[in-house]
Amino acid sequence: MGEFVTGYGPWAVVTGAAQGVGLAFTEALIARGLGVVMVDVDPRVTDVAGALGDERSARPLVADLANPSWIDQLDEATDQLEVGLAVANAGVAFVGRYLDMDAGRRRAILEVNCTATVDLASWALPAMVERGRGGFVATSSGSALAGTGGVALYSATKAFSINLVEALGWKLADSGVDTLAVVAPTMDTPMFRAGGADPARAFAAPVDPRVVVEAALDALPEGGRWLADEGLRFAAAVDRSERVPMLSLATTSMYPGVFERQAPRPGGAQ
């Protein structure tokens, strides 16, 4: 674990850290010897951080990533800390027909999933490049492998994350800084359980996020787009003309309460 701290420590920033995948990242990084600044819009992140240890292990920051000022809050919270790893994990989703999504939700998805990821990369990477070491990780999704009906905008934003990380990785190839886009499967998180999905209808059983996170951190030096399991590697190999309906049907079928009670719109709009 000392090698991991040398490459990516002594501090990490994780967004969306109060629960689910972000909490799994936080716990894994603390176990590997890093301190973690836990960023979340949920005030409960303060109690979660307190339960993980003292300020040498975890420091909470309550901030709304849909508000551009969050990056200034982060800058202040990390004053005098050397951040060697940034994890853009926070995400907002909408499960339903695209034309039923209100403007506020559209803006939140774009601000948190795209703009905040760009802001975190732009904030964290210059110092890492100057030091010649560090890492940037973005949590993506299997829905990013093709336009996925039922989560259309979320799918698009997660593809954005992959492209951004791949481009940054190419640009920073000789800098000593690693970048990784984690293409994650369906995971057993509070957000998934609260979203109305029927796990029995999932393409595969939802995965413990801790399993995905540990493997992702091990893969960080490899960089690029990292497919978390065999199912995702299979999906990525399918011709795109078949991948779109495959992923769209797999996703919408998990939410019978959302899609089966709604009559199809003209042209099948999702």
Buried (B, 14 or more C-beta within 10 A) or exposed (E): EEEBBEBBBBBBBBBBBBBBBBBBBBBBBBEBBBBBBBBBBBEEBBEBBEEBEEEEBBBBBBBBBBBEEBBEBBEEBBEEBEBBBBBBBBBBBBBBBBEEBEEEBBEBBBBBBBBBBEBBBEBBBEEBBEEEBBBBBBBBBBBBBBBBBBBBBBBBBBBBBBEBBBEBBEEBEEBBBBBBBBBBBBBBBEBBEEBEBEEEEBBEEBBEBBBBBBEBBEBBEEBBBBBBBEBBEEBBEBEEEEBBEBBBBBBBBBBEEBBEEEEEEEEEEB
